[in-house]
């Protein structure tokens, strides 16, 4: 089942339904592979199981696919997917010729010829490919917005070969050719007939044959006399009148042989419309007579009998028009309508003359007898009136009054009021009065579709029995109006409401602050506006609230106040504002912003920025740590951003031991952060010694060593000359 938004063939997105026919529906779709809109004709679900319908559907695709002409709707693709059979076609933005005629009532002469020529050129291209359309009608002709005319819907087209084509599928009954109505063969001349009916409708605003049913209309195509279009529109030039009459001849051989001939005559009618140049064909009965076999005669007679009432063939039992004929047999069947049957079986001219003489004698004899009978009856009537033979009235009424009353009752009736009645109601009322109806159609705002809006004779008028009374039947009004409750509807709801009003729909999108996304936000023309059936209405669906954007300004180097003002002017907001040191921006200037300048953002977006504190001072002061313990001094120096180092301990008479006695740098001196600072810890005051009072010991003479050149213990502890001897210690300057 087709759903809006689904994809066919992984490339065609279904957008909306734009039309429907007898066996198919047409959708607007998007070809995402080629990025273009197309029309997709889909076979209706109820026909998916019917092979004959699937066959006809494929016939259309194959018939149109081989045609490439500006006046024929192009077929791009054909496929089937999940029981969905579809044809992808050129999307023609426009209206059908039927809608165009309905809007204008009838077309101008030059406009009619121009449209007819374009249609004929499209048909000509199909005939060159041996394709017979078989359903030419205004509904299958599209007029695009740029005035281009295109033929579409080759659904019942057939390939025209040397063999006869039968009309097993009938086209639209108001435009069908007589041979199609009979169920006989049809060829290119059948399309010419249908085009002639279409031209007739363009010129007069009506079709030549109307009836209560399809059968009655088909019968009129076969045996009805078509009223000349000039009777309805006297301004139609004689050339165009004869073109229409030649296209719509009952016999195919009396029509244009090819569409090319028709196009030539249309061109000439455009140049010299009042010239009588159209040659009306006649059946050639003066050609050589050939002797036909008895078998051929029997075939022709059986074919004539099959024509039945008024030339309508008897339908086969299955209801389809499937009877086939060869060319000679079909031609013979047509000749039966024009020539005496006896004329086909003799080859001798003398016999023909004798037969004509006998026929004339019989005619004269019959006419003579008829005249004699009329004379005798007239004499009897005069004598009866003279002698009162026909006076049968009652004795209490005057004879003259009685005679007039009987005559009136026998021949005249009073016309009833038919206005506002349907055709069925009018026919029932006229049936006992022996009156018949002749119909015409027109638009009316006062009468509903199908009601009689005018009658030839006013109510109460005395008319003769069996009179044909002309009445005009209302086609309803073409006036409509755009519904006034569309705002807020979904796409599907709005589409149904507008189509119910007889309007065509085109969708677009706009932003809306008040209507939910996907719902109708606006309609053009406006709600409640008067319109004509078939007019196009543009429905704007909401895309939700519009996202308004702004461009972020350049804030760097500007003061805080200036930065805030520029953000306001750009419809943006200032976010968080912080401070930091910068070597590049002076104190008080914006040194950075959270969103780069030139970026596109939604209106109202907040932009954060940082204000410069100027260059950061990296020097620190040397703290005063003299007299502090080693641990406290180290902590104070580090807190000041310097790196303490403990040097060699020193004596101090003023600083107790364990406290800082001296620093490398004086307190308060400016140093670079992280500079190494050496501190010296006090060992307390230097110690002092009292002078010695003991007598010096007597010198000891050392023994001579065995080696006289080397002292036995030089520098030894017991050497009295050793200043480091404990018995004679030397004062240490550091003690």
C-alpha positions in Angstrom: 0.0 0.0 0.0 1.3 3.4 -0.9 2.1 5.8 2.0 3.3 9.3 1.9 7.0 9.4 2.7 7.7 5.8 1.5 10.4 5.0 -1.1 9.9 3.0 -4.3 13.0 1.5 -5.9 15.2 3.0 -3.2 15.1 6.3 -5.0 11.5 7.7 -5.4 10.0 9.3 -2.3 6.2 9.6 -2.4 5.3 13.2 -1.6 1.5 13.6 -2.3 -1.4 12.2 -4.3 -2.2 14.4 -7.2 -4.8 12.4 -9.2 -6.8 9.2 -9.6 -8.1 7.3 -12.6 -10.1 4.2 -13.3 -7.3 1.7 -12.6 -4.5 3.8 -11.2 -3.5 6.6 -8.9 -0.9 9.3 -9.6 1.5 10.6 -7.0 4.1 13.4 -6.9 7.4 11.9 -5.9 11.1 13.0 -5.5 13.8 11.2 -7.5 16.6 11.5 -5.1 19.1 10.0 -7.5 18.6 12.6 -10.1 17.3 15.3 -7.7 14.0 16.1 -9.6 10.3 15.7 -9.1 8.5 13.1 -11.1 4.9 11.7 -11.4 4.4 8.0 -10.4 1.3 6.2 -11.7 0.5 3.2 -9.4 -1.9 0.4 -10.2 -4.8 0.4 -7.7 -4.6 -2.4 -5.1 -7.8 -4.0 -6.1 -6.3 -4.8 -9.6 -3.1 -6.3 -8.3 -4.5 -9.8 -8.6 -6.0 -9.3 -12.1 -3.5 -10.2 -14.8 -5.5 -8.4 -17.5 -5.2 -5.1 -15.6 -1.5 -5.7 -14.9 -1.1 -6.4 -18.6 -2.8 -3.2 -19.6 -0.7 -1.3 -17.1 2.5 -2.7 -18.6 1.1 -2.0 -22.1 0.9 1.7 -21.2 4.5 1.7 -19.9 5.8 -0.1 -23.0 3.8 2.0 -25.4 4.8 5.3 -24.0 8.4 4.3 -23.2 9.3 4.0 -26.9 7.8 7.5 -27.6 10.0 10.6 -27.3 8.2 13.8 -28.4 7.6 17.2 -26.8 3.8 16.7 -27.0 3.9 13.3 -25.2 4.5 12.8 -21.5 7.8 11.0 -21.1 8.1 7.7 -19.3 11.3 7.4 -17.3 11.1 4.1 -15.5 8.8 1.2 -14.7 8.9 -1.3 -11.9 7.1 -3.4 -9.3 7.8 -3.8 -5.6 5.9 -5.7 -2.9 2.8 -6.0 -5.2 3.0 -2.3 -6.2 3.2 -1.8 -9.9 4.2 1.6 -10.9 5.3 3.8 -13.9 7.6 6.8 -13.4 6.7 9.7 -15.7 7.6 13.3 -16.4 5.8 15.6 -13.9 3.9 18.2 -15.9 2.7 21.1 -13.8 -0.6 22.2 -15.2 -4.2 21.3 -15.8 -6.1 19.0 -18.1 -7.7 20.3 -21.2 -11.1 19.2 -19.7 -10.6 21.5 -16.7 -9.4 24.3 -19.0 -12.6 24.0 -21.1 -14.7 23.9 -18.0 -13.2 27.1 -16.7 -13.5 29.0 -20.0 -16.7 27.5 -21.3 -15.3 27.4 -24.8 -12.0 28.3 -26.4 -11.1 30.9 -29.0 -10.6 29.8 -32.6 -6.9 30.4 -32.8 -6.4 28.8 -29.3 -8.4 25.8 -30.4 -6.3 25.3 -33.5 -3.0 25.7 -31.6 -4.0 23.1 -29.0 -5.3 20.7 -31.6 -2.1 21.0 -33.6 0.0 20.1 -30.6 -2.2 17.2 -29.7 -2.1 16.0 -33.3 1.7 16.2 -33.4 1.9 14.0 -30.3 -0.5 11.5 -31.9 1.5 11.7 -35.1 4.6 10.7 -33.3 2.7 7.7 -31.7 1.3 6.6 -35.1 4.9 6.8 -36.6 5.8 4.1 -34.0 2.6 2.2 -35.0 1.0 3.0 -31.6 -2.8 3.7 -31.6 -3.8 5.6 -28.4 -7.5 4.6 -28.5 -8.5 7.0 -25.7 -7.9 10.5 -26.9 -10.0 12.9 -24.8 -9.5 16.2 -23.0 -8.9 14.4 -19.7 -5.8 12.8 -21.2 -4.4 16.0 -22.6 -2.4 18.2 -20.2 -1.7 21.9 -20.6 1.5 22.9 -18.8 2.0 26.2 -17.1 4.2 27.4 -20.1 1.4 26.5 -22.5 2.9 23.2 -23.7 0.3 20.6 -24.6 1.1 16.9 -23.8 -0.7 13.7 -24.5 -0.7 11.1 -21.7 -2.3 7.9 -20.5 -1.6 5.2 -23.1 -3.3 2.7 -20.8 -5.4 1.0 -23.6 -3.0 1.7 -26.5 -2.4 -1.0 -29.1 0.3 -1.6 -31.6 -1.0 -1.1 -35.1 0.3 -3.9 -37.3 -0.8 -5.3 -40.6 -3.4 -7.3 -38.7 -6.7 -5.9 -37.6 -6.8 -4.3 -34.1 -10.0 -5.1 -32.2 -11.5 -2.8 -29.7 -11.7 -5.2 -26.7 -11.1 -2.3 -24.5 -13.3 0.8 -25.1 -12.2 4.3 -24.6 -14.3 7.0 -23.0 -17.8 6.8 -24.4 -18.2 10.5 -25.3 -15.1 10.4 -27.5 -15.2 6.9 -28.8 -15.1 6.2 -32.5 -18.0 4.2 -34.0 -15.8 1.2 -34.8 -14.7 1.0 -31.2 -18.3 1.2 -30.1 -19.1 -1.7 -32.4 -16.3 -3.7 -31.0 -14.7 -3.9 -34.5 -11.2 -3.0 -35.6 -9.6 0.3 -34.9 -6.6 2.0 -36.4 -5.0 5.4 -36.6 -8.2 6.9 -37.9 -9.9 6.0 -34.6 -7.6 8.5 -32.9 -8.5 11.1 -35.5 -12.2 10.6 -34.7 -11.6 11.1 -31.0 -9.5 14.2 -31.7 -12.3 15.6 -33.8 -14.8 15.2 -30.9 -12.2 17.0 -28.7 -11.9 19.9 -31.1 -15.7 20.0 -31.2 -15.8 20.4 -27.5 -13.1 23.0 -27.5 -15.1 25.1 -30.0 -18.6 24.7 -28.5 -18.0 23.8 -24.8 -20.1 20.6 -25.3 -19.7 17.1 -26.7 -21.9 16.3 -29.7 -23.6 13.3 -28.2 -25.2 13.2 -24.8 -27.4 10.4 -23.3 -28.7 8.8 -20.2 -26.2 5.9 -20.3 -23.0 4.9 -21.9 -24.9 2.6 -24.2 -27.2 5.3 -25.5 -24.1 7.6 -26.2 -22.3 4.7 -28.0 -25.4 4.2 -30.2 -25.4 7.9 -31.1 -21.8 7.6 -32.2 -22.8 4.7 -34.4 -26.0 6.0 -36.0 -26.7 9.5 -34.6 -26.5 12.6 -36.7 -24.0 15.1 -35.3 -25.1 18.7 -35.1 -22.6 21.0 -36.9 -20.6 23.0 -34.4 -21.5 26.2 -36.4 -25.1 25.8 -35.3 -23.9 26.4 -31.7 -21.2 28.9 -32.6 -21.9 30.7 -35.9 -18.5 32.4 -35.7 -16.6 29.1 -36.3 -15.0 29.5 -39.8 -16.1 27.1 -42.5 -12.6 25.5 -42.8 -12.5 24.5 -39.1 -16.1 23.3 -39.3 -15.3 21.0 -42.2 -12.1 19.8 -40.4 -14.2 18.7 -37.5 -16.9 17.1 -39.7 -14.2 15.2 -41.7 -12.5 13.9 -38.5 -15.8 12.7 -37.2 -17.2 10.8 -40.2 -18.9 7.5 -39.3 -16.8 5.6 -41.8 -13.0 5.6 -41.2 -12.3 5.7 -44.9 -14.1 9.1 -45.1 -11.9 10.7 -42.5 -8.4 11.9 -42.8 -6.1 9.1 -43.9 -3.3 10.2 -41.5 -2.8 12.8 -38.8 -0.3 14.5 -41.0 -3.0 15.5 -43.4 -5.1 16.8 -40.5 -2.1 18.9 -39.3 -1.7 20.4 -42.7 -5.4 21.4 -42.8 -5.2 22.9 -39.3 -2.2 25.0 -40.4 -4.1 26.2 -43.4 -7.1 27.0 -41.3 -5.0 29.1 -39.1 -3.8 31.1 -42.1 -6.9 31.3 -44.2 -9.8 30.3 -41.9 -12.6 31.4 -44.2 -11.3 29.5 -47.2 -13.4 26.4 -48.1 -10.5 24.0 -48.9 -11.3 20.9 -46.9 -12.2 18.0 -49.3 -14.9 15.8 -47.8 -14.4 12.2 -48.8 -17.3 10.2 -50.2 -17.6 6.4 -50.6 -16.7 5.5 -54.0 -19.6 3.6 -55.5 -18.5 4.0 -59.1 -15.5 1.7 -59.0 -15.4 -1.6 -60.7 -17.8 -4.2 -59.4 -16.3 -7.6 -58.6 -18.2 -10.9 -58.3 -18.1 -12.1 -54.8 -18.3 -15.8 -53.8 -21.4 -17.1 -52.1 -19.3 -17.7 -49.0 -18.3 -14.0 -48.9 -21.9 -13.0 -49.4 -23.0 -15.2 -46.5 -20.3 -13.7 -44.3 -21.4 -10.2 -45.1 -25.0 -11.0 -44.5 -24.2 -12.6 -41.2 -22.2 -9.5 -40.3 -25.0 -7.2 -41.2 -27.5 -9.3 -39.2 -25.1 -9.0 -36.2 -25.5 -5.2 -36.4 -29.0 -5.6 -35.0 -30.9 -2.5 -34.0 -29.5 0.6 -35.7 -26.1 -0.9 -36.6 -25.2 -2.0 -33.0 -23.4 -5.3 -32.9 -24.6 -8.0 -30.6 -22.2 -8.4 -27.7 -20.6 -11.7 -27.1 -21.9 -13.6 -24.1 -18.9 -12.7 -22.0 -19.6 -9.0 -22.5 -16.3 -8.2 -24.2 -15.9 -6.7 -27.7 -13.7 -9.5 -29.1 -15.1 -10.2 -32.6 -12.4 -10.0 -35.3 -12.7 -9.1 -39.0 -10.3 -8.9 -41.9 -9.9 -5.7 -43.9 -12.1 -6.7 -46.9 -14.9 -8.0 -44.7 -14.9 -4.8 -42.6 -15.0 -2.7 -45.7 -17.9 -4.7 -47.1 -19.8 -4.2 -43.8 -19.4 -0.4 -44.1 -20.5 -0.5 -47.8 -23.8 -2.0 -46.7 -24.7 1.3 -45.2 -24.3 3.1 -48.5 -25.2 0.8 -51.4 -28.0 -1.5 -52.2 -27.0 -5.1 -51.5 -27.9 -6.3 -55.0 -25.3 -3.9 -56.5 -22.5 -6.1 -55.2 -23.3 -9.3 -57.1 -23.4 -8.4 -60.8 -20.8 -7.5 -63.3 -22.9 -6.7 -66.4 -23.8 -3.0 -67.0 -26.9 -3.9 -69.0 -28.3 -5.9 -66.1 -27.6 -3.0 -63.8 -29.6 -0.7 -66.2 -32.5 -3.1 -66.3 -32.5 -3.4 -62.6 -32.5 0.4 -62.2 -35.5 0.6 -64.6 -37.5 -2.0 -62.7 -36.8 -0.1 -59.5 -38.0 3.2 -61.0 -41.2 1.6 -62.3 -42.0 0.2 -58.8 -41.4 3.6 -57.2 -43.7 5.4 -59.7 -46.4 2.8 -59.1 -46.2 3.1 -55.4 -46.3 6.9 -55.6 -49.3 6.8 -57.9 -51.3 4.5 -55.6 -50.4 6.7 -52.6 -51.7 9.8 -54.4 -54.9 8.1 -55.3 -55.5 6.9 -51.8 -55.0 10.5 -50.5 -57.4 11.9 -53.0 -60.1 9.4 -52.1 -59.6 10.0 -48.3 -59.8 13.8 -48.9 -63.0 13.5 -50.9 -64.6 11.3 -48.2 -63.6 13.8 -45.5 -65.1 16.8 -47.4 -68.3 14.8 -48.0 -68.5 13.8 -44.3 -68.1 17.3 -43.1 -70.8 18.5 -45.6 -73.3 15.9 -44.6 -72.4 15.6 -40.9 -71.2 12.0 -41.1 -68.5 12.6 -38.4 -70.8 14.3 -35.8 -70.8 11.9 -32.8 -71.1 14.5 -30.0 -73.9 14.4 -27.4 -77.1 16.4 -28.1 -76.5 18.8 -25.2 -73.3 20.4 -26.6 -72.8 22.5 -29.7 -71.2 20.5 -32.6 -68.4 23.0 -33.2 -67.3 23.1 -29.5 -67.3 19.3 -29.3 -65.2 19.0 -32.4 -62.6 21.5 -31.2 -62.3 19.8 -27.8 -61.7 16.4 -29.4 -59.1 17.8 -31.7 -57.3 19.6 -28.9 -57.4 16.4 -26.7 -56.0 14.4 -29.5 -53.1 16.7 -30.7 -52.1 19.2 -28.0 -51.1 19.1 -24.3 -50.2 21.7 -21.8 -46.5 22.1 -21.0 -45.8 21.4 -17.3 -43.2 23.1 -15.2 -39.9 21.2 -15.3 -37.6 23.8 -13.6 -35.7 22.3 -10.7 -36.6 18.7 -11.5 -34.2 16.0 -12.3 -34.1 14.3 -15.7 -35.8 11.2 -14.3 -38.6 13.3 -12.8 -39.1 15.3 -16.0 -39.2 12.2 -18.2 -41.8 10.6 -15.9 -43.9 13.7 -16.1 -43.6 14.1 -19.9 -44.2 10.4 -20.7 -48.0 10.4 -20.5 -48.0 13.7 -22.5 -46.0 12.0 -25.3 -43.3 14.7 -25.1 -39.6 14.1 -25.5 -36.5 15.9 -24.2 -33.5 17.3 -26.0 -30.8 18.1 -23.6 -28.1 20.8 -23.3 -26.0 21.6 -20.4 -24.9 24.8 -18.7 -23.5 26.1 -15.4 -25.9 27.6 -12.9 -25.6 29.1 -9.4 -29.3 28.7 -8.8 -29.8 25.1 -9.7 -28.0 22.0 -8.5 -26.0 19.7 -10.7 -28.5 17.6 -12.8 -31.5 19.9 -12.3 -33.4 21.4 -15.2 -32.6 25.2 -15.3 -34.4 26.2 -18.5 -37.2 24.8 -20.7 -38.1 25.8 -24.2 -41.8 26.2 -23.6 -43.1 28.0 -20.5 -45.4 26.3 -18.1 -49.0 26.2 -19.4 -48.0 26.6 -23.0 -50.1 24.4 -25.4 -47.8 22.1 -27.4 -48.4 19.3 -29.8 -47.9 15.7 -28.7 -44.6 14.1 -29.7 -42.9 17.6 -29.6 -39.2 17.5 -28.7 -38.8 19.9 -25.9 -35.4 21.5 -25.4 -34.3 21.8 -21.8 -31.0 23.0 -20.3 -29.6 20.9 -17.5 -27.5 22.5 -14.8 -23.9 21.4 -14.4 -23.8 23.1 -11.1 -21.7 26.1 -10.3 -18.0 26.5 -10.8 -17.9 28.9 -7.9 -16.5 27.6 -4.7 -14.6 29.0 -1.8 -11.5 28.2 0.2 -12.5 26.7 3.5 -12.0 29.0 6.5 -10.8 26.4 9.0 -7.6 25.1 7.4 -5.2 26.7 9.9 -3.8 24.0 12.2 -4.9 21.1 10.0 -2.5 18.4 9.0 -1.3 18.1 5.5 -3.8 15.2 4.8 -6.7 17.0 6.3 -6.1 20.2 4.4 -5.7 18.2 1.1 -9.0 16.5 1.6 -10.9 19.7 2.5 -9.6 21.6 -0.5 -10.2 18.7 -2.9 -13.7 18.4 -1.6 -14.1 22.0 -2.5 -13.0 21.3 -6.0 -9.6 23.0 -5.7 -6.1 21.9 -6.6 -3.5 22.0 -3.9 0.2 23.0 -3.9 2.2 22.7 -0.7 5.1 24.9 0.5 6.7 25.6 3.9 7.2 28.7 6.1 8.4 29.4 9.6 5.7 30.1 12.2 5.9 31.1 15.9 2.3 30.2 16.6 1.6 27.0 14.6 3.0 23.6 15.4 5.5 22.1 12.9 3.8 20.2 10.1 0.4 21.9 10.5 -1.1 24.5 8.1 0.1 28.0 9.0 -1.0 30.0 6.0 -3.2 29.6 2.8 -3.0 31.7 -0.4 -5.5 33.0 -1.5 -6.8 33.7 2.0 -9.3 31.7 4.0 -12.9 32.0 2.9 -11.9 33.6 -0.4 -14.2 32.9 -3.4 -12.6 30.7 -6.1 -13.4 28.8 -9.2 -13.4 25.0 -9.2 -10.0 23.8 -10.4 -8.2 26.8 -9.1 -4.8 26.1 -7.4 -4.4 27.0 -3.7 -1.0 27.2 -2.0 -0.9 25.7 1.5 2.0 26.7 3.7 3.0 24.1 6.3 4.7 25.3 9.5 8.4 24.6 9.9 8.1 25.6 13.5 9.7 28.7 15.0 12.3 30.3 12.8 15.8 30.0 14.1 17.2 33.5 13.7 20.9 33.7 13.5 23.5 36.4 14.3 27.2 36.9 13.6 29.6 37.1 16.6 31.5 40.4 16.6 35.2 40.9 17.3 35.7 41.7 21.0 39.4 41.3 21.4 41.2 44.5 22.4 38.0 46.3 23.4 36.9 47.5 26.8 34.4 45.5 28.7 31.6 48.2 28.2 32.3 48.3 24.5 32.3 44.5 24.2 28.9 44.3 26.0 27.4 47.0 23.6 28.6 45.2 20.5 27.1 41.9 21.7 23.8 43.7 22.3 23.8 45.3 18.8 24.4 41.9 17.3 21.4 40.4 19.3 23.7 38.4 21.4 24.2 38.3 25.2 27.3 38.7 27.4 28.0 35.6 29.3 30.5 35.2 32.2 33.3 37.8 32.4 36.5 36.8 34.1 40.0 38.4 34.5 43.5 37.1 33.9 47.1 38.4 33.2 48.2 39.0 29.6 51.4 40.0 28.0 49.6 41.0 24.8 46.7 43.1 26.0 46.6 46.1 28.2 44.9 46.1 31.5 41.1 46.4 31.0 41.0 45.1 27.4 39.2 41.9 26.3 42.0 39.3 25.9 39.9 36.3 24.8 36.2 35.3 23.9 34.5 32.0 24.0 33.1 32.0 20.4 35.3 33.1 17.6 34.4 36.3 15.8 32.6 35.8 12.5 30.8 32.6 13.6 27.1 32.3 12.9 25.0 31.4 16.0 21.4 31.6 17.1 20.2 35.0 18.3 20.5 35.4 22.1 23.5 33.1 22.4 25.7 34.0 25.3 29.4 34.9 24.6 31.9 34.6 27.5 35.0 36.8 27.5 38.1 37.5 29.7 39.4 41.0 30.7 43.2 41.5 30.9 44.9 42.4 34.2 48.0 43.5 32.3 51.4 41.9 32.5 51.9 39.7 35.5 54.7 40.8 38.0 56.9 37.8 38.4 59.2 39.3 41.2 58.8 38.6 44.9 60.3 40.1 48.0 62.8 38.3 50.1 61.1 37.7 53.4 62.8 38.5 56.7 63.7 35.1 58.3 66.5 36.1 60.6 66.0 34.6 64.0 63.5 32.0 62.7 64.1 28.4 63.2 65.3 26.5 60.2 61.9 25.0 59.5 60.0 28.2 59.8 62.5 30.1 57.7 62.2 27.5 54.9 58.4 27.7 55.0 58.4 31.5 54.8 60.8 31.6 51.9 58.8 29.0 49.9 55.5 30.9 50.6 57.2 34.0 49.1 57.9 32.1 45.8 61.6 31.4 46.5 63.5 28.2 46.9 65.4 28.0 50.2 68.8 26.2 50.6 70.5 25.6 54.0 74.2 26.6 53.9 77.1 25.9 56.3 76.4 26.7 60.0 78.2 29.7 61.5 79.0 31.1 64.9 76.9 34.0 66.0 77.3 35.9 69.2 73.8 37.3 68.8 71.7 34.5 67.3 71.0 31.5 69.3 72.0 28.2 67.9 69.5 26.6 65.6 68.1 29.9 64.3 68.8 31.7 61.1 71.8 33.9 61.6 72.3 35.1 58.1 70.6 35.0 54.6 72.1 35.2 51.1 69.9 38.2 50.3 68.7 40.9 52.5 65.1 41.0 53.6 62.8 43.0 51.2 65.1 42.6 48.2 63.1 41.9 44.9 64.0 38.6 43.4 62.6 36.6 40.5 60.1 34.0 41.6 61.8 30.6 42.1 65.2 32.1 42.8 67.3 29.9 45.1 68.1 31.6 48.5 70.8 30.3 50.9 70.3 30.6 54.6 72.9 30.1 57.4 72.0 28.6 60.7 73.7 29.8 63.9 75.9 27.5 66.0 75.9 29.9 68.9 78.8 32.1 70.1 82.4 31.1 69.4 83.9 29.2 72.5 87.0 30.7 74.5 90.0 28.8 76.5 92.1 29.8 79.7 96.0 29.9 79.4 97.9 26.7 80.9 100.3 27.1 84.1 101.9 23.6 84.1 105.8 23.4 83.6 106.8 22.0 80.3 107.9 18.4 80.4 111.6 17.5 80.1 112.6 16.7 76.6 113.2 13.1 75.8 116.1 12.1 73.6 114.9 9.6 71.1 116.9 6.5 70.4 118.8 6.3 67.3 117.2 4.2 64.8 119.0 1.4 63.0 118.6 3.4 59.9 120.1 6.7 60.7 118.6 8.4 57.7 115.0 7.7 58.7 113.3 8.6 62.0 111.6 5.7 63.6 108.2 7.3 64.1 108.1 10.6 62.3 105.0 12.6 63.0 103.8 9.9 65.3 101.6 10.6 68.3 104.5 10.0 70.6 106.7 12.3 68.7 107.2 15.3 70.9 107.7 17.5 67.9 104.1 16.6 66.7 102.0 19.7 67.3 98.9 17.4 67.3 100.0 15.4 70.2 97.5 15.3 72.9 100.0 16.2 75.4 100.7 19.4 73.4 97.5 20.3 71.6 97.5 23.2 69.3 94.7 25.7 69.5 92.1 25.3 66.7 91.1 28.6 65.3 87.6 27.3 64.7 87.1 26.2 68.3 
